[in-house]
Amino acid sequence: MEEQITVKVLLFASARELAQSSECTLELPRGSKTSDLRRALASKFKLLDVTSLAMDTAIALNQAYVSVDDDPVLSNGDEVALIPPISGG
C-alpha cells in the first residue's frame, strides 16, 4: 500500500466560490508535488479547471510563495494556499 500524506488546502476568491468551501484536506501519495495537488483539486471539485489553477493561480506553501515552475514536493502536514488573480476595475 502506498504511503499517503495529508495536505491542508486554503482556497480564496473564485476558487473558494467554485469549491463552495474556503478550505479542504487532501490525501495524496507521498512524493506528490503541487502539480499533483492541482489535479487532485480539479478532480475533487469538478468546477475547478486544472489549467487555470496551474497558469493563473499563485501558490503559497506553508505561507511562502512558490513558483509554479518549481513544482515542489509536498510533505505531510503542509498547508497550501491557492490564490487566483484579482480582477476588476
C-alpha positions in Angstrom: 0.0 0.0 0.0 1.3 3.4 -1.0 2.1 5.8 1.9 -0.1 8.9 2.0 0.4 12.4 3.2 -2.3 14.9 4.4 -2.2 18.4 3.0 -4.5 21.3 4.1 -5.6 23.5 1.1 -6.8 27.0 1.6 -9.0 28.4 -1.2 -9.5 32.1 -2.0 -11.7 34.2 -4.3 -13.0 32.4 -7.4 -11.5 29.0 -6.3 -13.4 29.3 -3.0 -16.6 30.2 -4.7 -16.4 27.3 -7.2 -15.5 24.8 -4.5 -18.1 26.3 -2.1 -15.6 26.0 0.7 -12.7 28.0 2.0 -10.5 25.0 2.8 -10.2 21.3 2.4 -7.9 18.5 3.3 -6.4 16.2 0.6 -4.8 12.8 1.0 -2.1 12.4 -1.6 0.6 9.8 -2.3 4.0 10.5 -0.7 6.2 12.3 -3.2 3.3 14.3 -4.7 4.1 17.8 -6.0 2.0 21.0 -6.2 1.0 20.0 -9.8 -0.4 16.7 -8.4 -2.3 18.7 -5.8 -3.9 20.9 -8.5 -5.0 17.8 -10.4 -6.5 16.3 -7.3 -8.4 19.5 -6.6 -9.7 19.6 -10.1 -10.9 16.0 -9.7 -12.5 16.7 -6.2 -14.2 19.9 -7.3 -15.3 19.3 -10.9 -15.9 23.0 -11.5 -12.2 23.9 -10.9 -10.2 23.9 -14.1 -6.7 22.4 -13.6 -5.3 24.5 -16.4 -6.4 27.8 -14.9 -5.2 26.6 -11.4 -1.8 26.0 -13.0 -1.5 29.1 -15.1 -3.3 31.9 -13.2 -3.1 30.9 -9.6 -0.5 32.0 -7.1 0.6 29.2 -4.7 1.8 29.6 -1.2 3.4 26.6 0.5 3.5 27.0 4.3 2.9 30.8 3.9 5.7 31.3 1.4 5.0 31.9 -2.3 6.4 29.3 -4.7 6.8 29.3 -8.4 4.5 27.1 -10.4 7.6 26.2 -12.5 9.4 24.9 -9.3 6.6 22.3 -8.6 7.9 21.5 -5.1 7.3 18.1 -3.4 4.7 18.3 -0.6 5.2 16.9 2.9 2.8 15.5 5.4 1.0 18.4 7.2 1.8 21.1 4.6 -0.5 24.0 4.1 -1.1 25.1 0.5 -2.9 28.3 -0.3 -4.3 28.8 -3.8 -4.8 32.5 -4.6 -6.4 33.2 -8.0 -5.6 36.5 -9.7 -7.7 39.5 -8.6 -9.8 41.0 -11.4 -12.0 44.1 -11.6 -11.5 47.7 -12.2 
